[in-house]
Amino acid sequence: MQVVVNKQTLNLTHLQKGESGVLDRLDLPEDDARRLMELGFVPGERIRVLKRVLGGPLAVKVGESTFALRRFEAALVSIKPE
């Protein structure tokens, strides 16, 4: 399981409110990754952080939908910053 692979990708927890990136890959167990992909978290999709709660979940926008991701899940979503 990887969180950050190289300098060109970050995990989603590194983005601040209002920042966005393009999903590179999901470093989650297969069942969890499949669940997020069914919700629209697919490589190439733009993700924007709407709200951050200190030590808590992140509210993110993917496509036209808004989701709350637990911090540990967001840490396993690799993105390329815009």
Order of alpha helices (4+ residues) and beta strands (2+ residues): beta-beta-alpha-beta-beta-beta-alpha-beta
